[in-house]
């Protein structure tokens, strides 16, 4: 540490005291511990905290904002977003064409695009990556976002109908296959299905095959037998193949060659949609839809292919190393097509969960950016460091999920009572204290600034008397106490404080017992997916600027719907909106859908997010936007300004 740095650290220790950080229990020792941990490393050009450990860097499996920050640096999709206004910009695709009916997109890939091992990025890489993403074995939570594509939903669902083109993955593999590649693939047309209830054939095959089907012993049909016409011959496929003449297989799916994704040639990719999607170009910039390297995935398998020394990426950075509970180090990708405009050579991403520790690291010079700050110091930071504290309205909702498959939350009266007993004003005034706004709709109110014509539909506000009446109507009172429930949240001081406040409100207003259950990020996500919760905190930043991004995740078909709520009319309205070509009518249909959501309340919205980034003045290329999207490839450090800060205090 240089003398200038020592003086600077001393000054910032005084700043810590001035902004009242001692009141929230910050310890200078925390910053020193991180400094010592990094002392053996060459310094990074830029360091930021990512608010904890990430689960993965596999684009198909990421779901959280922290993971997204890393994936966006390692991978790049067909398009990307302008961080100033979120408009779609060329990514791996240098340009595109859209058909007059809005159904066919042709993307022209850059010939100079390369993977980090020098291998060219081709249209076939995108075809394979989209297939992997949509494959039911991958179980990508964002798979439904690609169901706009012709045949994509049928492929993911794994459900086929008579007459469909199908692909059958066998249990055998080509002799030269990589270890984690798929088995031999057989393609054909599904002409019949036999199970214990009988056999159904396409009409033209009844007379030819009915006798043969009748000869199959019923006790061998625990798994269905699929009759597939392959190159003019009828073949039977069955899991574990116990029926006479059946062939074992791993997967039988709608043929991906019939899905609307194809490589025209090495540098042209064509995607066909079921109906026009006004935000499709923006959707293609969302990080889960980045390509992954087939040769790497099929060689190592998951999660090995994502580890340093094995992972191959196509974005502005590559993964140099990862230390659990410490940091991820990224270095500039020498094969990135736009490498000459990437100005940060080395980036460290710290895995620090504690907001207070992060703030201490910022004030002691260990980080250049932290994505949020403790609520206790927001007001003082606004006064003392208005240039560094960046508060901006976000297209995001903080809410509580309710597991509607678990009594008593299967009763809508109970769900409404819980919502009515929450004082949102108290949450934003006493806990978050950063400019968040109480919210009673799932679609945040800020949407009106970006999508004129949409009015968010409000659910119940704060009304204790009505909450008590509904709970009594549902049968709960002195003679029938309300059963204990708990709130699940991932590790975070802020999430804990909110959970404790709502726990107290429900106890005070409704007299119910509520436990608190804290889990690390990966375990928390698993509990949500498995339905192992009563109430769980959640947050959603829109994947793109459209109301449907907040509504789609409550569809009965969405892998993101952890509430187990499935409303046929809600599902129908979403599908109607997807196919509605008139923008005004489409928004009105979505309003009807949100009205159902707010009446049924499988989730309780609490407040609208704001970003609370604390960013050093010398960091350039950092733009406020409603998605809190801050790609590293646009950022750079003004070294002269940084030297002034270290030498002479804040300029």
Secondary structure, 3 states (H helix, E strand, C coil): CCHHHHHHHHHHHHHHHHCCHHHHCCCHHHHHHHHHHHCCCCCCCEEEECCCCCCCCCHHHCCCHHHHHHHHHHCCCCEEECCCCCCEEECCEEEEEECCCCCEEEEEECCCCECCCCCECCHHHHHHHHHHHHCCCCCCCCHHHHCCECCHHHHHHCCCCCCCEEEEEECCCCCCCCCCCCCCEEEEEEEEEEECCEEEECHHHHHHHHHHHHCCCHHHCCCCEEEEEECCEEEEECCCCCCCCEECEEEEEECHHHCCEEEEECCEEEEEECCCCCCHHHHCCCHHHCCCCHHHHHHHCCCHHHCCCCCCCCCCEEEEEEECCCEEEEEECCCCCCHHHCCCCEEEEECCCCHHHHHHHHHCCCCCEECCCCHHHHHHHHHHCCCCEEEEEEEEEEEEEECCCCCCCCCHHHHHHHHHCCCHHHHHHHHHCCCCEECCCCCCCCHHHHCCCCCCCCCCCCCHHHHHHHHHHCCCCCCCCCCCEEEEEECCHHHHHHHHHHHHHHHHHHCCCEEEEEECHHHHHHHHHHCCCCEEEEEEECCCCCCHHHHHHHCCCCCCCCCCCCCHHHHHHHHHHHHCCCHHHHHHHHHHHHHHHHHHCCEEEEEEEEEEEEECCCEECCCCCCCCCCCHHHCEECHHHHHHHHHHCCC
